[in-house]
Amino acid sequence: MSFEKKLEELEKIVTALESGKIPLDKAVELYGEGMKLSLACRKEIDEAKMKITVAGEKDGTEI
């Protein structure tokens, strides 16, 4: 799943949780899914930052 798709799914989950219109058991399930997506997105962002940093170091650019 692409980063953009993960972020889109996470936004849907947040909207559903904020609505307050879902049963508690479903809210807990969605929260867990949201945390997994959030961690996956964070990992991709961290990896992208690392690539940018390494590329900048290779060409002598400070980031």
Secondary structure by P-SEA (a helix, b strand, c coil): ccaaaaaaaaaaaaaaaaaccccaaaaaaaaaaaaaaaaaaaaaaaaaaaaaaaaaaaacccc
